[in-house]
Amino acid sequence: MKRFHLAAVAVLFLGSGAAAFVEAQDAVRDDLGNVFLSPGSHKRIVSLAPNITEILFTLGAGERVVGVTRYCDFPPEAAGKPKVGGFLDPNLEAIRSLDPDLVVAFRGNPLEALDRLRSLGLPVFVLDIGGDLEAVPRTVDKLGRLLARRLEAGALVAGIREVLGRVEKGLEGVSSRPRVFLKLQGEGLWTCGRESYLTDMIARAGGSSVSAGVPKNWLEYGAERLLADDPDLIVVLARSDDDYARTRKWFRSQPALRNLKAVREDRFGRLDENAASRFGPRLFEALADLARLLHPGRF
């Protein structure tokens, strides 16, 4: 299947007056209602989530990023930035030592830590959306306004919309929706529930998640329940081909799970864990790959 590149390049010629208009936009509110003035003025940014780091770099603001989490490894340039702890355990002193004029947080960062950063006088911009794929372009748009990168954000959103359009067109008239069990990275039968954006991704790719009825983001599925569901396809989020091979071997090694139709018929598929597990633009490349896995004849 053709891979859709999201790094759209917009070549625009702006007069000085138009450029000034782009820079002088209204204040931006984060998802907690905090108001941030002077969009584009932030020069020393700390990112507290891998997906935020990816978006910042894709918008061309990578040179402003002075600190990232230890999980921020994409794009490759991000891995070389100073580390400020993890997603759930940010190092407040390390953040403070970088003297940021903006800290960008995402849903899941501990609120206590964010409140502490504010008490230290640091501006913390919180993004708290992400239940479905449509929230990705909204996140890109909000960061584009905050950084006065509206044109770059518009080009990125246009690339996302193009992928969505191509997938939707490829699935026109599809009558069957394969039943999918999505296996998250790690041990056990961890998967996504109804409130997870991955469940939305499966539906948009023309499938049906067997765990879609569970009102959670993430959960560990029971082997007996999975046997009763007997999915058509097991999709594995794997970091490498070796990880993928180990997961397939693990399914075949489990006395109960080897009775699954998908295991007996070796009906597995792999999605790149790095792209699919982060709420950012590369999620739409994973969507296109999943649509190809579920409906190969359409792509």
Backbone as numpy.savetxt, mean C-alpha at the origin, in Angstrom:
# Nx Ny Nz CAx CAy CAz Cx Cy Cz
1.30 -10.62 -18.91 0.46 -9.42 -18.91 1.33 -8.18 -18.91
0.95 -7.19 -19.65 1.69 -5.94 -19.68 1.68 -5.29 -18.31
2.90 -4.88 -17.84 2.97 -4.19 -16.56 2.74 -2.71 -16.78
1.90 -2.15 -15.94 1.54 -0.76 -16.07 2.45 0.07 -15.17
3.20 0.98 -15.75 4.12 1.80 -14.98 3.39 3.02 -14.46
3.51 3.23 -13.14 2.76 4.30 -12.51 3.54 5.60 -12.43
4.83 5.54 -12.72 5.63 6.76 -12.62 5.44 7.59 -13.88
4.24 8.13 -14.04 3.93 8.95 -15.21 4.71 10.25 -15.15
5.19 10.69 -16.29 5.98 11.91 -16.34 5.16 12.99 -17.04
4.95 14.10 -16.35 4.19 15.20 -16.91 5.15 16.33 -17.25
5.23 16.71 -18.51 6.08 17.81 -18.93 5.17 19.00 -19.19
5.23 19.98 -18.32 4.33 21.12 -18.38 5.14 22.40 -18.38
4.68 23.38 -19.13 5.34 24.68 -19.19 4.44 25.69 -18.49
4.94 26.23 -17.39 4.17 27.16 -16.59 4.85 28.52 -16.58
4.06 29.55 -16.74 4.58 30.89 -16.56 4.78 31.16 -15.08
5.48 32.22 -14.74 5.78 32.50 -13.34 4.50 32.71 -12.54
3.49 33.32 -13.15 2.24 33.54 -12.43 1.53 32.25 -12.12
1.48 31.30 -13.08 0.83 30.02 -12.86 1.58 29.21 -11.81
2.91 29.26 -11.86 3.70 28.53 -10.88 3.44 29.05 -9.48
3.35 30.36 -9.36 3.08 30.93 -8.04 1.71 30.50 -7.54
0.74 30.38 -8.47 -0.60 29.95 -8.08 -0.57 28.53 -7.54
0.22 27.64 -8.20 0.31 26.26 -7.75 0.90 26.20 -6.35
1.90 27.04 -6.08 2.56 27.00 -4.79 1.71 27.60 -3.68
0.92 28.61 -4.02 0.17 29.33 -2.99 -1.24 28.77 -2.85
-1.35 27.55 -2.40 -2.64 26.92 -2.23 -3.12 27.08 -0.80
-4.38 26.72 -0.57 -4.96 26.83 0.77 -4.29 25.86 1.73
-4.54 26.07 3.01 -4.03 25.18 4.04 -4.58 23.76 3.83
-3.84 22.78 4.32 -4.20 21.38 4.18 -4.48 20.81 5.56
-5.58 20.06 5.67 -5.92 19.38 6.93 -5.52 17.91 6.85
-4.96 17.40 7.95 -4.70 15.97 7.98 -5.99 15.25 8.39
-5.94 13.94 8.50 -7.16 13.16 8.74 -7.63 13.22 10.19
-6.90 13.92 11.03 -7.35 14.18 12.39 -7.88 15.60 12.55
-7.89 16.34 11.44 -8.41 17.70 11.47 -7.38 18.77 11.76
-6.11 18.42 11.92 -5.07 19.42 12.18 -4.76 20.19 10.91
-4.61 21.50 11.04 -4.40 22.38 9.90 -2.91 22.64 9.71
-2.47 22.51 8.46 -1.07 22.77 8.11 -1.03 23.88 7.08
-0.32 24.95 7.41 -0.23 26.12 6.56 1.00 26.03 5.65
1.06 26.93 4.71 2.21 27.08 3.81 2.61 25.78 3.13
1.73 25.18 2.32 2.09 23.96 1.60 3.39 24.14 0.81
4.23 23.14 0.85 5.49 23.17 0.11 6.64 23.73 0.89
6.39 24.23 2.09 7.46 24.87 2.86 8.32 23.87 3.64
7.88 22.63 3.75 8.58 21.65 4.58 9.80 21.11 3.85
10.95 21.22 4.50 12.23 20.84 3.88 12.90 19.64 4.55
12.46 19.30 5.76 13.08 18.18 6.49 11.94 17.27 6.99
11.69 16.20 6.24 10.53 15.35 6.48 10.97 14.01 7.03
10.27 13.55 8.06 10.44 12.19 8.57 9.18 11.40 8.23
9.34 10.24 7.62 8.22 9.37 7.29 8.17 8.20 8.26
6.97 7.93 8.78 6.80 6.85 9.76 6.11 5.63 9.18
6.07 5.50 7.85 5.45 4.32 7.24 6.04 4.08 5.85
6.26 2.82 5.48 6.85 2.53 4.16 6.03 3.06 2.99
4.70 2.97 3.06 3.90 3.46 1.93 4.02 4.97 1.78
4.10 5.69 2.90 4.27 7.14 2.84 5.62 7.48 2.22
6.65 6.75 2.61 7.98 6.98 2.03 7.96 6.80 0.52
7.30 5.74 0.05 7.22 5.50 -1.39 6.52 6.64 -2.10
5.43 7.12 -1.54 4.69 8.21 -2.18 5.52 9.48 -2.20
6.20 9.79 -1.10 7.03 11.00 -1.04 8.09 10.97 -2.14
8.74 9.83 -2.30 9.78 9.73 -3.34 9.16 9.81 -4.74
8.02 9.15 -4.94 7.39 9.16 -6.25 6.94 10.56 -6.64
6.60 11.37 -5.65 6.20 12.76 -5.91 7.40 13.67 -6.11
8.60 13.12 -6.04 9.80 13.93 -6.26 10.27 14.68 -5.03
9.83 14.25 -3.86 10.23 14.92 -2.62 11.24 14.10 -1.82
11.89 13.15 -2.45 12.83 12.30 -1.75 13.98 13.04 -1.13
14.41 14.14 -1.79 15.54 14.89 -1.23 15.18 15.59 0.06
13.89 15.77 0.32 13.46 16.40 1.57 13.33 15.40 2.72
13.34 14.13 2.41 13.17 13.10 3.44 14.49 12.92 4.19
14.45 13.12 5.51 15.67 13.02 6.32 15.64 11.82 7.26
14.50 11.12 7.34 14.41 9.96 8.22 13.26 9.06 7.83
13.47 7.73 7.95 12.46 6.75 7.59 12.50 5.60 8.59
11.50 4.71 8.53 11.51 3.54 9.40 12.46 2.48 8.84
12.76 1.50 9.66 13.66 0.43 9.21 13.01 -0.45 8.15
11.71 -0.31 7.92 11.01 -1.09 6.90 10.94 -0.35 5.56
11.37 0.87 5.51 11.28 1.68 4.28 12.44 1.32 3.37
12.21 0.40 2.45 13.27 -0.08 1.56 12.96 0.13 0.09
11.91 0.90 -0.20 11.57 1.18 -1.59 11.11 2.63 -1.71
11.65 3.35 -2.72 12.66 2.93 -3.70 14.01 2.70 -3.02
14.98 2.14 -3.75 16.27 1.81 -3.12 16.93 2.99 -2.41
16.72 4.21 -2.91 17.33 5.37 -2.27 16.82 5.56 -0.84
15.60 5.10 -0.57 15.03 5.28 0.76 15.79 4.47 1.80
16.33 3.33 1.39 17.03 2.46 2.34 18.25 3.13 2.94
18.81 4.11 2.25 20.00 4.79 2.74 19.73 5.95 3.67
18.47 6.27 3.90 18.12 7.38 4.79 18.29 6.95 6.26
18.56 7.91 7.16 18.66 7.59 8.59 17.39 6.91 9.09
17.55 5.93 9.97 16.42 5.16 10.49 15.93 5.73 11.82
14.60 5.69 11.98 13.98 6.26 13.19 13.11 5.21 13.89
13.55 3.95 13.86 12.77 2.89 14.48 11.82 2.24 13.51
10.76 1.63 14.06 9.82 0.91 13.22 8.48 1.58 13.14
7.56 0.90 12.47 6.21 1.42 12.29 5.47 1.50 13.62
5.64 0.47 14.46 4.95 0.42 15.74 5.80 0.92 16.90
7.11 1.06 16.68 7.99 1.49 17.76 8.95 2.60 17.29
8.40 3.74 16.85 9.27 4.82 16.41 10.15 5.32 17.56
11.39 5.65 17.23 12.35 6.16 18.21 12.22 7.68 18.26
11.60 8.18 19.31 11.29 9.60 19.38 12.54 10.45 19.46
13.55 9.98 20.16 14.79 10.75 20.25 15.50 10.81 18.91
15.47 9.69 18.18 16.09 9.69 16.86 15.37 10.66 15.93
14.04 10.69 16.02 13.27 11.62 15.20 13.61 13.06 15.57
13.63 13.34 16.85 13.91 14.71 17.31 15.30 15.16 16.89
16.27 14.25 16.92 17.66 14.61 16.59 17.82 15.03 15.13
16.87 14.61 14.28 16.94 14.97 12.85 16.38 16.35 12.58
15.82 16.98 13.59 15.27 18.34 13.49 14.29 18.49 12.32
13.26 17.61 12.25 12.32 17.70 11.13 11.37 18.88 11.28
10.93 19.42 10.15 9.86 20.42 10.18 8.52 19.80 9.78
8.52 18.47 9.56 7.29 17.74 9.27 7.52 16.25 9.54
6.59 15.63 10.29 6.57 14.19 10.48 5.27 13.68 9.88
5.36 12.74 8.94 4.17 12.19 8.30 3.92 10.79 8.85
2.74 10.61 9.46 2.38 9.33 10.07 1.22 8.72 9.31
1.04 7.41 9.53 -0.04 6.68 8.86 -0.81 5.86 9.89
-2.05 5.53 9.54 -2.89 4.71 10.41 -2.12 3.49 10.89
-2.09 3.30 12.21 -1.34 2.19 12.80 -0.15 2.64 13.60
0.42 3.81 13.26 1.44 4.37 14.14 0.82 4.64 15.51
1.48 4.31 16.61 0.88 4.48 17.94 0.52 5.94 18.22
-0.74 6.19 18.59 -1.18 7.56 18.87 -0.41 8.17 20.03
-0.04 7.35 21.00 0.72 7.87 22.14 2.05 8.45 21.68
2.71 7.75 20.75 3.98 8.24 20.24 3.78 9.53 19.44
2.71 9.60 18.66 2.44 10.81 17.88 2.14 11.99 18.79
1.37 11.74 19.85 1.09 12.81 20.81 2.38 13.30 21.48
3.27 12.37 21.77 4.55 12.74 22.39 5.38 13.61 21.44
5.37 13.27 20.16 6.09 14.07 19.18 5.53 15.49 19.12
4.21 15.60 19.17 3.60 16.93 19.17 4.00 17.70 20.43
4.08 17.01 21.56 4.45 17.69 22.79 5.89 18.20 22.74
6.69 17.60 21.85 8.07 18.06 21.67 8.14 19.21 20.67
6.98 19.65 20.19 6.94 20.77 19.27 7.09 20.40 17.81
6.96 19.10 17.48 7.11 18.67 16.09 5.75 18.57 15.41
5.62 19.11 14.21 4.35 19.02 13.47 4.16 17.61 12.90
3.05 16.96 13.26 2.79 15.59 12.83 1.54 15.58 11.96
1.70 15.18 10.71 0.61 15.09 9.75 0.17 13.64 9.66
-1.09 13.36 10.04 -1.56 11.98 10.14 -2.53 11.65 9.01
-2.28 10.55 8.32 -3.19 10.03 7.30 -3.85 8.78 7.87
-5.16 8.78 7.94 -5.90 7.72 8.63 -6.98 7.13 7.74
-6.64 6.83 6.48 -7.57 6.22 5.55 -6.93 4.99 4.94
-7.73 4.12 4.38 -7.13 2.97 3.73 -7.95 1.71 3.71
-9.28 1.80 3.77 -10.11 0.61 3.76 -10.32 0.01 2.39
-10.08 0.79 1.34 -10.24 0.26 -0.02 -9.25 0.96 -0.93
-9.14 0.46 -2.16 -8.12 0.98 -3.07 -8.35 2.43 -3.45
-9.60 2.88 -3.42 -9.88 4.27 -3.80 -9.22 5.27 -2.86
-8.85 4.82 -1.66 -8.20 5.73 -0.72 -6.75 6.03 -1.11
-6.15 5.21 -1.96 -4.76 5.47 -2.38 -4.66 6.78 -3.15
-5.44 6.99 -4.22 -5.34 8.28 -4.91 -5.69 9.46 -4.02
-6.60 9.28 -3.06 -6.89 10.38 -2.13 -5.69 10.69 -1.25
-4.97 9.65 -0.84 -3.76 9.85 -0.05 -2.70 10.58 -0.87
-2.52 10.16 -2.12 -1.55 10.82 -3.01 -1.92 12.28 -3.19
-3.20 12.54 -3.42 -3.65 13.91 -3.63 -3.39 14.79 -2.41
-3.67 14.26 -1.23 -3.48 15.06 -0.01 -2.01 15.36 0.22
-1.14 14.38 0.00 0.29 14.63 0.15 0.80 15.58 -0.93
0.23 15.47 -2.11 0.62 16.40 -3.18 0.29 17.84 -2.82
-0.88 18.05 -2.20 -1.25 19.40 -1.77 -0.37 19.87 -0.62
-0.07 18.97 0.32 0.77 19.34 1.46 2.17 19.77 1.02
2.70 19.08 0.02 4.07 19.34 -0.42 4.14 20.30 -1.60
2.98 20.86 -2.01 2.92 21.70 -3.21 3.46 20.95 -4.42
3.06 19.70 -4.52 3.42 18.84 -5.66 2.15 18.36 -6.35
1.26 19.30 -6.60 -0.04 18.94 -7.17 0.08 18.34 -8.57
0.97 18.88 -9.38 1.11 18.37 -10.74 1.63 16.93 -10.73
2.64 16.67 -9.90 3.18 15.33 -9.80 2.13 14.37 -9.24
1.39 14.83 -8.25 0.33 13.98 -7.68 -0.74 13.68 -8.72
-1.08 14.69 -9.53 -2.08 14.48 -10.58 -1.62 13.45 -11.61
-0.33 13.50 -11.96 0.20 12.53 -12.92 0.19 11.12 -12.33
0.53 11.01 -11.04 0.53 9.71 -10.39 -0.88 9.14 -10.29
-1.84 9.98 -9.93 -3.23 9.53 -9.84 -3.73 9.10 -11.22
-3.33 9.83 -12.25 -3.74 9.46 -13.61 -3.21 8.08 -13.98
-1.97 7.78 -13.57 -1.41 6.45 -13.82 -2.17 5.37 -13.10
-2.57 5.66 -11.85 -3.37 4.71 -11.08 -4.71 4.45 -11.77
-5.36 5.54 -12.21 -6.65 5.40 -12.89 -6.52 4.60 -14.19
-5.38 4.74 -14.86 -5.18 3.99 -16.10 -5.13 2.49 -15.82
-4.41 2.11 -14.75 -4.35 0.69 -14.40 -5.75 0.17 -14.07
-6.48 0.91 -13.23 -7.84 0.51 -12.89 -8.70 0.33 -14.14
-8.59 1.28 -15.06 -9.37 1.21 -16.29 -9.02 0.00 -17.14
-7.74 -0.32 -17.24 -7.31 -1.47 -18.04 -7.80 -2.77 -17.42
-7.73 -2.87 -16.09 -8.20 -4.08 -15.43 -9.71 -4.22 -15.60
-10.44 -3.13 -15.40 -11.90 -3.18 -15.55 -12.29 -3.56 -16.97
-11.59 -3.02 -17.95 -11.90 -3.35 -19.35 -11.62 -4.82 -19.63
-10.51 -5.33 -19.08 -10.17 -6.73 -19.31 -11.17 -7.70 -18.69
-11.87 -7.24 -17.66 -12.81 -8.10 -16.96 -14.25 -7.93 -17.42
-14.47 -7.09 -18.42 -15.84 -6.88 -18.90 -16.45 -8.20 -19.37
-17.65 -8.47 -18.87 -18.36 -9.67 -19.28 -17.96 -10.94 -18.55
-17.00 -10.84 -17.61 -16.60 -12.04 -16.87 -17.75 -12.50 -15.98
-18.08 -13.77 -16.07 -19.21 -14.29 -15.30 -18.78 -15.06 -14.07
-17.59 -15.66 -14.12 -17.11 -16.46 -12.99 -16.14 -15.64 -12.14
-16.21 -15.83 -10.85 -15.32 -15.14 -9.92 -14.64 -16.22 -9.06
-13.41 -16.60 -9.39 -12.72 -17.64 -8.62 -12.67 -17.29 -7.14
-12.85 -18.30 -6.29 -12.83 -18.12 -4.85 -11.40 -18.24 -4.38
-10.94 -17.22 -3.66 -9.52 -17.05 -3.35 -9.28 -17.10 -1.84
-8.23 -17.80 -1.44 -7.68 -17.63 -0.09 -6.35 -16.93 -0.25
-6.23 -15.75 0.36 -4.99 -14.98 0.28 -4.17 -15.24 1.53
-2.99 -15.81 1.33 -2.10 -16.17 2.44 -1.07 -15.05 2.63
-1.10 -14.43 3.81 -0.15 -13.38 4.12 1.22 -13.97 4.43
2.25 -13.13 4.33 3.61 -13.55 4.65 3.69 -13.99 6.11
4.45 -15.05 6.37 4.65 -15.51 7.73 4.01 -16.85 7.99
4.07 -17.29 9.24 3.57 -18.60 9.62 2.05 -18.58 9.79
1.46 -19.77 9.70 0.03 -19.89 9.93 -0.81 -19.46 8.75
-2.13 -19.42 8.97 -3.09 -19.10 7.91 -3.61 -17.67 8.07
-2.69 -16.72 8.23 -3.08 -15.32 8.35 -3.58 -14.80 6.99
-4.68 -14.06 7.03 -5.30 -13.58 5.80 -6.00 -12.25 6.06
-6.74 -11.79 5.08 -7.42 -10.49 5.16 -8.92 -10.68 5.36
-9.54 -9.78 6.15 -10.97 -9.82 6.36 -11.68 -8.74 5.56
-12.95 -8.55 5.86 -13.81 -7.64 5.10 -13.29 -6.21 5.10
-12.66 -5.76 6.18 -12.25 -4.37 6.31 -10.89 -4.08 5.69
-10.24 -5.08 5.12 -8.92 -4.90 4.53 -9.00 -4.46 3.07
-8.08 -3.59 2.68 -8.01 -3.17 1.28 -7.66 -4.34 0.37
-7.02 -5.39 0.90 -6.70 -6.54 0.07 -7.95 -7.30 -0.36
-8.98 -7.28 0.48 -10.25 -7.89 0.09 -10.87 -7.11 -1.06
-10.76 -5.79 -1.01 -11.23 -4.95 -2.12 -10.43 -5.24 -3.37
-9.11 -5.43 -3.23 -8.27 -5.72 -4.39 -8.68 -7.04 -5.05
-8.97 -8.05 -4.25 -9.39 -9.34 -4.81 -10.68 -9.18 -5.61
-11.63 -8.42 -5.06 -12.89 -8.20 -5.76 -12.67 -7.45 -7.06
-11.84 -6.42 -7.04 -11.58 -5.63 -8.25 -10.82 -6.43 -9.31
-10.09 -7.46 -8.87 -9.36 -8.31 -9.80 -10.23 -9.43 -10.37
-11.50 -9.45 -9.98 -12.41 -10.45 -10.53 -12.49 -11.72 -9.73
-12.14 -11.64 -8.44 -12.22 -12.81 -7.58 -13.13 -12.58 -6.40
-13.21 -13.57 -5.53 -14.02 -13.49 -4.32 -13.22 -14.09 -3.17
-12.91 -13.29 -2.17 -12.14 -13.78 -1.03 -13.03 -14.63 -0.13
-12.56 -15.83 0.23 -13.36 -16.70 1.08 -13.49 -16.13 2.49
-12.61 -15.20 2.87 -12.65 -14.61 4.21 -13.29 -13.23 4.22
-13.95 -12.86 3.13 -14.51 -11.52 3.00 -15.63 -11.25 4.00
-16.24 -12.28 4.53 -17.35 -12.07 5.45 -16.94 -11.81 6.88
-15.64 -11.93 7.18 -15.17 -11.73 8.56 -14.92 -10.24 8.79
-15.59 -9.62 9.78 -15.49 -8.17 9.98 -14.20 -7.74 10.69
-13.07 -8.01 10.04 -11.76 -7.63 10.58 -10.86 -7.20 9.43
-9.74 -6.55 9.78 -8.71 -6.29 8.78 -7.90 -7.55 8.52
-7.37 -8.13 9.58 -6.49 -9.29 9.47 -6.93 -10.34 10.49
-6.74 -11.60 10.15 -7.14 -12.68 11.06 -6.38 -13.94 10.69
-6.30 -14.86 11.67 -5.74 -16.18 11.40 -6.91 -17.14 11.16
-6.95 -17.69 9.98 -8.05 -18.55 9.57 -7.83 -19.95 10.13
-8.91 -20.64 10.44 -8.82 -22.01 10.92 -8.73 -22.99 9.76
-7.96 -24.06 9.96 -7.80 -25.07 8.90 -9.13 -25.72 8.54
-9.96 -25.99 9.55 -11.25 -26.62 9.26 -12.14 -25.70 8.43
-12.10 -24.42 8.77 -12.91 -23.47 8.01 -12.42 -23.37 6.57
-11.10 -23.38 6.39 -10.55 -23.31 5.04 -10.92 -24.56 4.24
-10.91 -25.71 4.89 -11.31 -26.94 4.21 -12.77 -26.87 3.77
-13.61 -26.28 4.61 -15.02 -26.13 4.24 -15.19 -25.17 3.07
-14.38 -24.12 3.05 -14.45 -23.14 1.95 -13.90 -23.72 0.65
-12.81 -24.52 0.77 -12.18 -25.17 -0.38 -11.99 -24.21 -1.55
-11.13 -23.21 -1.42 -10.98 -22.18 -2.46 -10.45 -22.73 -3.78
-10.73 -22.01 -4.84 -10.25 -22.40 -6.16 -8.76 -22.12 -6.33
-8.27 -21.10 -5.62 -6.89 -20.65 -5.79 -6.36 -20.14 -4.45
-5.11 -20.48 -4.15 -4.42 -19.92 -2.98 -3.40 -18.92 -3.50
-3.58 -17.66 -3.11 -2.66 -16.60 -3.52 -1.75 -16.28 -2.34
-0.44 -16.33 -2.58 0.55 -16.16 -1.53 1.25 -14.82 -1.71
1.27 -14.01 -0.65 2.13 -12.82 -0.65 3.52 -13.27 -0.23
4.48 -13.21 -1.12 5.83 -13.71 -0.86 6.87 -12.68 -1.27
7.93 -12.60 -0.49 8.99 -11.64 -0.79 9.92 -12.11 -1.90
9.96 -13.44 -2.12 10.86 -14.00 -3.11 10.29 -15.31 -3.63
10.88 -15.80 -4.72 10.46 -17.10 -5.25 10.73 -18.20 -4.23
11.82 -18.08 -3.48 12.13 -19.10 -2.47 11.07 -19.11 -1.37
10.65 -17.92 -0.92 9.59 -17.86 0.09 8.30 -18.47 -0.43
8.01 -18.19 -1.68 6.80 -18.74 -2.31 6.87 -20.27 -2.36
8.03 -20.79 -2.75 8.19 -22.25 -2.83 8.05 -22.89 -1.45
8.59 -22.24 -0.42 8.48 -22.78 0.93 7.03 -22.81 1.41
6.27 -21.79 1.05 4.86 -21.75 1.46 4.06 -22.85 0.78
4.29 -23.06 -0.50 3.61 -24.15 -1.20 3.97 -25.50 -0.58
5.23 -25.67 -0.25 5.67 -26.92 0.39 5.00 -27.09 1.75
4.84 -25.98 2.48 4.20 -26.04 3.80 2.76 -26.50 3.67
2.02 -25.99 2.71 0.63 -26.42 2.52 0.57 -27.93 2.25
1.49 -28.41 1.42 1.48 -29.83 1.09 1.90 -30.71 2.26
2.61 -30.12 3.23 3.09 -30.88 4.38 2.06 -31.02 5.49
0.99 -30.21 5.43 -0.02 -30.24 6.47 -1.07 -31.31 6.14
-1.26 -32.30 7.03 -2.18 -33.41 6.73 -3.57 -32.96 6.33
-4.10 -31.93 7.00 -5.45 -31.47 6.66 -5.45 -30.64 5.37
-4.51 -29.73 5.24 -4.53 -28.78 4.13 -4.22 -29.44 2.79
-3.52 -30.56 2.82 -3.21 -31.21 1.54 -4.46 -31.76 0.86
-5.58 -31.78 1.59 -6.84 -32.22 1.00 -7.58 -31.11 0.27
-7.09 -29.88 0.37 -7.70 -28.78 -0.37 -7.57 -29.01 -1.87
-8.61 -28.67 -2.60 -8.56 -28.83 -4.05 -7.41 -28.04 -4.66
-7.20 -26.82 -4.18 -6.13 -25.99 -4.73 -4.76 -26.60 -4.48
-4.60 -27.29 -3.34 -3.32 -27.94 -3.04 -3.16 -29.18 -3.91
-4.21 -30.00 -4.00 -4.13 -31.22 -4.80 -3.81 -30.91 -6.26
-4.40 -29.82 -6.76 -4.22 -29.47 -8.18 -3.11 -28.45 -8.39
-2.38 -28.13 -7.31 -1.26 -27.18 -7.36 -1.71 -25.84 -7.93
-2.84 -25.35 -7.43 -3.37 -24.08 -7.90 -2.99 -22.98 -6.91
-1.74 -22.51 -7.08 -1.20 -21.42 -6.27 -0.83 -20.26 -7.19
-0.80 -19.08 -6.62 -0.31 -17.92 -7.34 0.46 -17.03 -6.38
1.41 -16.30 -6.91 2.24 -15.43 -6.07 2.03 -13.97 -6.42
1.93 -13.13 -5.37 2.00 -11.69 -5.52 3.21 -11.19 -4.74
3.85 -10.15 -5.26 5.00 -9.57 -4.56 4.55 -8.96 -3.24
5.07 -9.50 -2.14 4.64 -9.06 -0.81 4.97 -7.61 -0.57
6.11 -7.15 -1.06 6.54 -5.78 -0.83 5.57 -4.79 -1.45
5.09 -5.10 -2.65 4.17 -4.19 -3.33 2.75 -4.31 -2.80
2.28 -5.55 -2.59 0.88 -5.77 -2.24 0.56 -5.43 -0.80
1.54 -5.42 0.08 1.27 -5.19 1.49 1.40 -3.72 1.89
1.70 -2.85 0.95 1.89 -1.43 1.25 0.83 -0.60 0.54
0.22 0.28 1.30 -0.92 1.03 0.80 -0.43 2.23 -0.02
0.08 1.92 -1.22 0.62 2.95 -2.08 0.41 2.62 -3.54
1.04 3.37 -4.43 0.80 3.20 -5.87 1.12 1.81 -6.41
2.15 1.15 -5.87 2.50 -0.18 -6.40 1.42 -1.21 -6.13
0.50 -0.89 -5.24 -0.62 -1.80 -4.98 -1.41 -2.06 -6.27
-1.40 -1.12 -7.18 -2.17 -1.28 -8.42 -1.42 -2.16 -9.42
-0.11 -2.24 -9.32 0.61 -3.24 -10.10 0.25 -4.63 -9.60
0.12 -4.76 -8.26 -0.30 -6.04 -7.68 -1.72 -6.39 -8.13
-2.59 -5.39 -8.21 -3.95 -5.61 -8.70 -3.93 -6.18 -10.11
-3.13 -5.60 -10.99 -3.05 -6.09 -12.36 -2.50 -7.51 -12.42
-1.50 -7.80 -11.58 -0.95 -9.16 -11.53 -1.99 -10.16 -11.04
-2.77 -9.76 -10.04 -3.80 -10.65 -9.50 -4.90 -10.91 -10.53
-5.29 -9.89 -11.26 -6.30 -10.08 -12.30 -5.81 -11.08 -13.34
-4.52 -11.03 -13.66 -3.96 -11.99 -14.62 -3.97 -13.41 -14.05
-3.67 -13.54 -12.73 -3.71 -14.86 -12.11 -5.12 -15.45 -12.12
-6.11 -14.61 -11.87 -7.49 -15.09 -11.75 -8.14 -15.32 -13.11
-7.77 -14.51 -14.09 -8.39 -14.58 -15.42 -7.32 -14.47 -16.50
-6.45 -15.48 -16.60 -5.32 -15.40 -17.55 -5.74 -15.21 -18.99
-6.89 -15.74 -19.37 -7.34 -15.60 -20.74 -7.74 -14.19 -21.11
-7.96 -13.34 -20.13 -8.39 -11.96 -20.37 -7.22 -10.99 -20.47
-6.02 -11.43 -20.08 -4.87 -10.52 -20.07 -3.69 -11.17 -20.76
